[in-house]
Amino acid sequence: MKSKFKLFLLILFTTINFAIPSNFEDNDFAEFENFEVEDEVVIESVDPEKENPVNQEETNNFLTDDEQDAVVDNDDSEFEHFNDVEEFEGFEEAKEDKSTISEPKITITNVPIHLRANWDSYWLEILMIVGLVVYFANFAMGKTKNNKIANVWLQTHRALLEDNFSLVGDDPTSLERGENPGLIKESENVFTLWCSGRTCCEGMLVELKLIKRQDLVAIIAGIVRPTLDQIHIKVTMNKEDMDSFVFCVASKKTALHFSKEMADISVYCPERKMGEKFNIPSNFNVMGEIAEATSSMLDSKITAVLNKFGDMVDYIHFSDQFSGPKQTEDTGSLKLPDTEKVLLFGFNLKLKGKPLESAMKEIEPLMVMVFYCIEKVKRYRLSKEGKLKADKNRQRVEELFLKSTHQARAEAAAAKREEKRKLEKERIMAEEDPERQRRWEEKENKRQAKKRAPKMKQLKVKAM
């Protein structure tokens, strides 16, 4: 019985050996060989299950438990964590954010294709260039026209001026060149001419104050407030050749300005009277200090000129107390301003729509009137009553001024005395004489004590 059992085991063992493939070997390093086979399969991109599915199943069936565990472990690749979804959660989002931050945004500006096709984009620059061109063109034309007006005026009246003055113009550059002295150009619209060498007056200053034709802004402003070209004449009389009186005849607007701003008129004759009372046009106001002087100045010849050329005469102002505009209280002057005896004339030039030569000829009667007034003022003398009244007026003005400035003059005198004593003290202290210094200090102490003592009024009582 036992021998039969042994025979059965032998046959079974032999059958098993023939059933197992010949390439199978019981090798401890078989699992590492399987790794190599799997690597080769991956490289060749061949699926071993599809190539030999029967052999794979048979191999798995005959593997031991330990070998099967080794094969299972071998199937898990060491890079399996790359396939884990939770392992790289948020990795793609971070990568996208990083790419968006690092990439700069490029802004492409729409550039005009060509300048000529886009003139509307430069309208402001074009407007500024046109404005500058117009301004400089107007400057050149206005400057030229003002120079022409001044030269035409001088050429028209040079003969009359030379007949009344020995020197017409004081331009030294013209005299050096051997030319006749002409106008002095103070600015692009102001020209002056000084004439001297005549009896009874120191000289005559002619000022041509023209419109600012060179200034485009002034021209635009002149449309709203029209202005005129003017001639201002100032004749400085000798002190002995003019009596004491203040007289003025001017247009209403100018008279109102003079009565408020001019020192002599606002003090001596602030009252404005209508022109009809003196047989002159109603657009004039008359202001006079002495009635007899006013009636004497407005004689038949002057009233005839005012009636004929009333629109060309702005003002006629005679004064022996002329000091210019009134001084403000802020100046703090402690003495009356210096005065001079002058004859002032203001004429308007009517140049619109007329040739310059004919317009300048119209002013010639007014220039003749200027020399007539010079001779008239030279010969005129006030009556005894008029002279007394004029002197009282001037004395009254002086007293009012001294009274208004008494406090200021007292303070100025005290400051001057204090400064004088300070200088004296410094001089004495600088000397090496103690006795003299002691006497000066005693004198100063007595003076201070007397100054601090109360003032007593003395009463004289007659003896019984």
NUKELUM-274481 format. One record per residue (C-alpha): residue number from 1; x, y, z. Coordinates in nm, 3 decimals. Layout:
   n       x       y       z
 NUM       X       Y       Z
...
end
This chain:
   n       x       y       z
   1   0.000   0.000   0.000
   2   0.276   0.239   0.085
   3   0.463   0.154  -0.230
   4   0.160   0.245  -0.440
   5   0.129   0.582  -0.266
   6   0.495   0.663  -0.331
   7   0.453   0.575  -0.696
   8   0.157   0.807  -0.720
   9   0.354   1.099  -0.576
  10   0.640   1.033  -0.818
  11   0.407   1.039  -1.117
  12   0.242   1.360  -0.986
  13   0.573   1.533  -0.940
  14   0.690   1.433  -1.287
  15   0.368   1.566  -1.438
  16   0.409   1.899  -1.263
  17   0.764   1.939  -1.390
  18   0.652   1.886  -1.747
  19   0.361   2.128  -1.702
  20   0.582   2.420  -1.584
  21   0.752   2.612  -1.871
  22   1.114   2.543  -1.932
  23   1.216   2.909  -1.905
  24   1.097   2.938  -1.546
  25   1.376   2.921  -1.294
  26   1.365   2.931  -0.923
  27   1.575   3.237  -0.882
  28   1.584   3.479  -0.587
  29   1.644   3.769  -0.824
  30   1.351   3.693  -1.049
  31   1.154   3.997  -0.931
  32   1.436   4.230  -1.046
  33   1.441   4.060  -1.383
  34   1.068   4.127  -1.410
  35   1.143   4.502  -1.361
  36   1.378   4.493  -1.657
  37   1.119   4.320  -1.870
  38   0.858   4.575  -1.777
  39   1.096   4.860  -1.863
  40   1.160   4.715  -2.202
  41   0.790   4.675  -2.259
  42   0.730   5.040  -2.174
  43   1.003   5.156  -2.409
  44   0.871   4.944  -2.695
  45   0.515   5.048  -2.612
  46   0.394   4.690  -2.607
  47   0.126   4.570  -2.370
  48   0.233   4.231  -2.232
  49  -0.125   4.135  -2.145
  50  -0.233   4.178  -2.506
  51   0.077   4.005  -2.648
  52   0.061   3.683  -2.441
  53  -0.241   3.682  -2.214
  54  -0.225   3.303  -2.152
  55   0.132   3.301  -2.034
  56   0.067   3.588  -1.800
  57  -0.221   3.408  -1.636
  58  -0.022   3.084  -1.606
  59   0.269   3.268  -1.452
  60   0.047   3.431  -1.194
  61  -0.106   3.097  -1.109
  62   0.228   2.924  -1.035
  63   0.381   3.215  -0.835
  64   0.416   3.178  -0.466
  65   0.257   3.411  -0.223
  66   0.583   3.595  -0.158
  67   0.646   3.629  -0.529
  68   0.296   3.756  -0.590
  69   0.346   4.020  -0.322
  70   0.669   4.119  -0.489
  71   0.500   4.148  -0.827
  72   0.218   4.357  -0.685
  73   0.467   4.592  -0.527
  74   0.654   4.606  -0.854
  75   0.340   4.726  -1.039
  76   0.331   5.042  -0.821
  77   0.578   5.272  -0.991
  78   0.795   5.503  -0.786
  79   0.643   5.796  -0.979
  80   0.291   5.701  -0.885
  81   0.254   6.015  -0.670
  82   0.253   6.221  -0.987
  83  -0.078   6.064  -1.073
  84  -0.229   6.152  -0.737
  85  -0.485   6.429  -0.789
  86  -0.479   6.548  -0.429
  87  -0.099   6.569  -0.426
  88  -0.095   6.859  -0.675
  89  -0.415   7.032  -0.578
  90  -0.398   7.403  -0.680
  91  -0.070   7.355  -0.872
  92  -0.219   7.443  -1.210
  93  -0.390   7.755  -1.071
  94  -0.067   7.882  -0.916
  95   0.111   7.818  -1.242
  96  -0.151   8.013  -1.434
  97  -0.134   8.305  -1.185
  98   0.244   8.318  -1.214
  99   0.227   8.327  -1.590
 100  -0.028   8.610  -1.586
 101   0.186   8.822  -1.349
 102   0.509   8.775  -1.534
 103   0.362   8.860  -1.875
 104   0.355   9.247  -1.926
 105   0.064   9.416  -2.095
 106   0.152   9.598  -2.413
 107  -0.059   9.903  -2.501
 108  -0.054   9.996  -2.865
 109  -0.115  10.366  -2.935
 110  -0.311  10.462  -3.238
 111  -0.064  10.680  -3.430
 112  -0.204  10.899  -3.710
 113  -0.117  10.763  -4.046
 114  -0.017  11.102  -4.185
 115  -0.027  11.465  -4.066
 116  -0.221  11.594  -4.363
 117  -0.499  11.343  -4.306
 118  -0.552  11.455  -3.938
 119  -0.547  11.837  -3.929
 120  -0.837  11.838  -3.680
 121  -0.607  11.695  -3.411
 122  -0.387  12.009  -3.420
 123  -0.649  12.284  -3.415
 124  -0.521  12.430  -3.085
 125  -0.162  12.452  -3.208
 126  -0.276  12.605  -3.536
 127  -0.485  12.862  -3.348
 128  -0.190  12.962  -3.129
 129   0.043  12.997  -3.427
 130  -0.211  13.209  -3.614
 131  -0.259  13.427  -3.303
 132   0.116  13.486  -3.270
 133   0.149  13.570  -3.638
 134  -0.140  13.818  -3.615
 135   0.002  13.974  -3.296
 136   0.350  14.034  -3.439
 137   0.210  14.156  -3.771
 138  -0.010  14.405  -3.584
 139   0.289  14.509  -3.371
 140   0.495  14.593  -3.679
 141   0.211  14.781  -3.852
 142   0.104  14.972  -3.536
 143   0.461  15.072  -3.456
 144   0.512  15.200  -3.810
 145   0.188  15.397  -3.809
 146   0.262  15.566  -3.473
 147   0.607  15.668  -3.595
 148   0.452  15.811  -3.910
 149   0.192  16.012  -3.713
 150   0.459  16.163  -3.488
 151   0.689  16.253  -3.777
 152   0.405  16.411  -3.978
 153   0.304  16.621  -3.677
 154   0.659  16.747  -3.630
 155   0.704  16.827  -4.000
 156   0.374  17.016  -4.003
 157   0.450  17.233  -3.697
 158   0.828  17.259  -3.705
 159   0.819  17.601  -3.870
 160   0.577  17.740  -3.608
 161   0.787  17.599  -3.324
 162   1.110  17.737  -3.464
 163   0.951  18.083  -3.494
 164   0.871  18.086  -3.122
 165   1.171  17.896  -2.977
 166   1.538  17.908  -3.053
 167   1.583  17.535  -2.986
 168   1.331  17.276  -3.100
 169   1.422  16.932  -2.973
 170   1.713  16.830  -2.751
 171   1.815  16.497  -2.896
 172   2.196  16.497  -2.862
 173   2.241  16.214  -3.111
 174   2.077  16.420  -3.385
 175   2.297  16.719  -3.303
 176   2.608  16.501  -3.326
 177   2.504  16.382  -3.671
 178   2.438  16.740  -3.783
 179   2.065  16.680  -3.823
 180   1.771  16.876  -3.688
 181   1.675  16.745  -3.344
 182   1.352  16.554  -3.352
 183   1.113  16.371  -3.127
 184   1.236  16.147  -2.849
 185   1.072  15.806  -2.851
 186   0.973  15.721  -2.495
 187   0.782  15.407  -2.600
 188   0.613  15.268  -2.908
 189   0.320  15.509  -2.862
 190   0.466  15.802  -2.661
 191   0.690  16.070  -2.817
 192   0.821  16.386  -2.652
 193   0.967  16.712  -2.780
 194   1.136  16.978  -2.567
 195   1.146  17.339  -2.688
 196   1.338  17.618  -2.515
 197   1.483  17.961  -2.579
 198   1.189  18.199  -2.534
 199   1.120  18.494  -2.307
 200   0.877  18.463  -2.013
 201   0.901  18.082  -1.998
 202   1.164  17.825  -1.917
 203   1.052  17.591  -2.193
 204   0.771  17.388  -2.344
 205   0.733  17.010  -2.334
 206   0.516  16.849  -2.603
 207   0.405  16.492  -2.546
 208   0.231  16.290  -2.816
 209   0.035  16.017  -2.644
 210  -0.097  15.799  -2.925
 211  -0.318  15.492  -2.923
 212  -0.133  15.167  -2.853
 213  -0.167  15.046  -3.209
 214   0.120  14.804  -3.160
 215  -0.069  14.622  -2.884
 216  -0.341  14.390  -3.014
 217  -0.499  14.358  -2.669
 218  -0.525  14.739  -2.638
 219  -0.691  14.758  -2.979
 220  -0.950  14.498  -2.876
 221  -1.009  14.689  -2.550
 222  -1.045  15.010  -2.751
 223  -1.346  14.861  -2.925
 224  -1.525  14.849  -2.589
 225  -1.382  15.179  -2.456
 226  -1.273  15.396  -2.748
 227  -0.970  15.619  -2.695
 228  -0.818  15.903  -2.897
 229  -0.470  16.015  -2.990
 230  -0.380  16.314  -2.773
 231  -0.124  16.592  -2.751
 232  -0.029  16.722  -2.405
 233   0.159  17.051  -2.383
 234   0.323  17.184  -2.067
 235   0.464  17.539  -2.061
 236   0.673  17.621  -1.752
 237   0.645  17.996  -1.684
 238   0.897  18.212  -1.505
 239   0.794  18.301  -1.149
 240   0.784  18.674  -1.217
 241   0.588  18.640  -1.541
 242   0.268  18.486  -1.401
 243   0.033  18.617  -1.134
 244  -0.133  18.412  -0.859
 245  -0.448  18.242  -0.986
 246  -0.580  17.896  -1.080
 247  -0.801  17.854  -1.386
 248  -0.926  17.553  -1.580
 249  -1.171  17.481  -1.860
 250  -1.216  17.117  -1.955
 251  -1.463  16.865  -2.087
 252  -1.708  16.732  -1.830
 253  -1.535  16.399  -1.785
 254  -1.190  16.555  -1.753
 255  -1.318  16.832  -1.524
 256  -1.466  16.574  -1.287
 257  -1.133  16.390  -1.280
 258  -0.934  16.710  -1.217
 259  -1.162  16.826  -0.933
 260  -1.099  16.497  -0.750
 261  -0.738  16.416  -0.836
 262  -0.545  16.737  -0.906
 263  -0.415  16.903  -0.590
 264  -0.440  17.269  -0.698
 265  -0.789  17.247  -0.851
 266  -0.936  17.038  -0.566
 267  -0.808  17.294  -0.311
 268  -0.849  17.634  -0.482
 269  -1.141  17.589  -0.722
 270  -1.334  17.266  -0.670
 271  -1.662  17.415  -0.795
 272  -1.751  17.328  -1.155
 273  -1.958  17.576  -1.356
 274  -2.141  17.516  -1.682
 275  -1.981  17.644  -2.003
 276  -2.292  17.830  -2.126
 277  -2.231  18.102  -1.866
 278  -1.902  18.190  -2.039
 279  -2.026  18.161  -2.403
 280  -1.854  17.830  -2.470
 281  -2.005  17.490  -2.563
 282  -2.209  17.307  -2.300
 283  -1.975  17.007  -2.301
 284  -1.718  17.218  -2.109
 285  -1.696  17.295  -1.738
 286  -1.518  17.603  -1.605
 287  -1.330  17.612  -1.271
 288  -1.164  17.929  -1.146
 289  -1.021  18.062  -0.822
 290  -1.053  18.434  -0.900
 291  -1.359  18.544  -1.098
 292  -1.181  18.834  -1.269
 293  -0.898  18.602  -1.382
 294  -1.149  18.354  -1.527
 295  -1.335  18.618  -1.726
 296  -1.008  18.767  -1.847
 297  -0.870  18.433  -1.969
 298  -1.190  18.347  -2.156
 299  -1.171  18.639  -2.398
 300  -1.323  18.652  -2.743
 301  -1.032  18.480  -2.922
 302  -1.017  18.182  -2.687
 303  -1.396  18.140  -2.680
 304  -1.396  18.147  -3.062
 305  -1.141  17.865  -3.073
 306  -1.336  17.662  -2.817
 307  -1.659  17.706  -3.013
 308  -1.497  17.607  -3.343
 309  -1.270  17.325  -3.221
 310  -1.462  17.214  -2.914
 311  -1.435  16.843  -2.999
 312  -1.055  16.871  -3.028
 313  -0.992  17.054  -2.698
 314  -0.977  16.834  -2.389
 315  -0.860  17.085  -2.126
 316  -0.684  17.420  -2.069
 317  -0.531  17.455  -1.724
 318  -0.341  17.759  -1.586
 319  -0.202  17.743  -1.231
 320   0.062  17.903  -1.013
 321   0.024  17.625  -0.751
 322   0.061  17.319  -0.972
 323   0.204  17.018  -0.790
 324   0.048  16.731  -0.981
 325  -0.198  16.478  -0.837
 326  -0.298  16.493  -0.472
 327  -0.067  16.327  -0.224
 328  -0.205  16.040  -0.024
 329  -0.200  16.049   0.355
 330   0.033  15.751   0.363
 331   0.325  15.957   0.233
 332   0.358  16.140   0.566
 333   0.507  16.455   0.412
 334   0.585  16.726   0.669
 335   0.603  17.018   0.425
 336   0.396  17.152   0.142
 337   0.482  17.002  -0.197
 338   0.689  17.211  -0.434
 339   0.478  17.409  -0.678
 340   0.545  17.562  -1.017
 341   0.370  17.805  -1.250
 342   0.253  17.622  -1.560
 343   0.016  17.639  -1.855
 344  -0.125  17.298  -1.950
 345  -0.308  17.210  -2.272
 346  -0.465  16.885  -2.389
 347  -0.582  16.835  -2.749
 348  -0.750  16.541  -2.924
 349  -0.634  16.426  -3.268
 350  -0.910  16.339  -3.517
 351  -0.729  16.099  -3.752
 352  -1.005  15.857  -3.845
 353  -1.098  15.874  -4.213
 354  -0.860  16.164  -4.287
 355  -0.514  16.192  -4.443
 356  -0.247  16.258  -4.183
 357  -0.135  16.586  -4.339
 358  -0.484  16.737  -4.339
 359  -0.555  16.613  -3.986
 360  -0.235  16.778  -3.858
 361  -0.323  17.102  -4.034
 362  -0.647  17.117  -3.832
 363  -0.446  17.129  -3.508
 364  -0.242  17.431  -3.616
 365  -0.496  17.690  -3.484
 366  -0.476  17.519  -3.145
 367  -0.097  17.546  -3.145
 368  -0.128  17.917  -3.231
 369  -0.367  17.951  -2.933
 370  -0.096  17.809  -2.705
 371   0.147  18.089  -2.790
 372  -0.132  18.344  -2.759
 373  -0.206  18.223  -2.404
 374   0.163  18.243  -2.312
 375   0.174  18.610  -2.406
 376  -0.161  18.682  -2.241
 377  -0.064  18.526  -1.907
 378   0.266  18.714  -1.919
 379   0.087  19.050  -1.949
 380  -0.206  18.981  -1.715
 381  -0.204  19.112  -1.357
 382  -0.470  19.079  -1.089
 383  -0.636  19.380  -0.931
 384  -0.555  19.476  -0.575
 385  -0.863  19.300  -0.440
 386  -0.797  18.991  -0.649
 387  -0.434  18.977  -0.538
 388  -0.536  19.009  -0.170
 389  -0.790  18.730  -0.210
 390  -0.536  18.504  -0.377
 391  -0.281  18.565  -0.101
 392  -0.540  18.489   0.170
 393  -0.630  18.164  -0.003
 394  -0.268  18.051  -0.013
 395  -0.210  18.149   0.348
 396  -0.520  17.960   0.455
 397  -0.407  17.646   0.271
 398  -0.066  17.667   0.436
 399  -0.216  17.706   0.786
 400  -0.447  17.408   0.732
 401  -0.155  17.199   0.622
 402   0.058  17.302   0.921
 403  -0.228  17.230   1.157
 404  -0.289  16.885   1.011
 405   0.080  16.797   1.032
 406   0.151  16.961   1.372
 407   0.161  16.634   1.564
 408   0.380  16.467   1.306
 409   0.617  16.763   1.291
 410   0.639  16.773   1.675
 411   0.729  16.405   1.683
 412   0.986  16.453   1.409
 413   1.142  16.748   1.596
 414   1.157  16.548   1.921
 415   1.323  16.258   1.741
 416   1.574  16.497   1.588
 417   1.659  16.648   1.930
 418   1.695  16.302   2.083
 419   1.931  16.198   1.806
 420   2.135  16.515   1.863
 421   2.168  16.446   2.238
 422   2.266  16.086   2.166
 423   2.547  16.198   1.939
 424   2.663  16.453   2.200
 425   2.671  16.186   2.472
 426   2.876  15.952   2.256
 427   3.121  16.231   2.183
 428   3.165  16.326   2.551
 429   3.196  15.965   2.667
 430   3.464  15.907   2.409
 431   3.678  16.182   2.566
 432   3.899  16.094   2.862
 433   3.775  16.376   3.086
 434   3.582  16.246   3.393
 435   3.501  16.597   3.516
 436   3.335  16.695   3.190
 437   3.144  16.370   3.179
 438   3.021  16.431   3.539
 439   2.899  16.783   3.454
 440   2.718  16.658   3.143
 441   2.542  16.384   3.345
 442   2.431  16.638   3.611
 443   2.294  16.863   3.338
 444   2.109  16.574   3.178
 445   1.962  16.465   3.514
 446   1.832  16.818   3.581
 447   1.673  16.828   3.240
 448   1.500  16.493   3.293
 449   1.376  16.601   3.639
 450   1.237  16.923   3.497
 451   1.067  16.731   3.223
 452   0.900  16.495   3.470
 453   0.788  16.772   3.708
 454   0.422  16.879   3.682
 455   0.360  17.203   3.501
 456   0.235  17.494   3.715
 457   0.049  17.793   3.580
 458   0.160  18.122   3.727
 459  -0.101  18.384   3.820
 460  -0.011  18.747   3.860
 461  -0.193  18.926   4.145
 462  -0.196  19.299   4.161
 463  -0.099  19.452   4.494
 464  -0.370  19.639   4.681
end
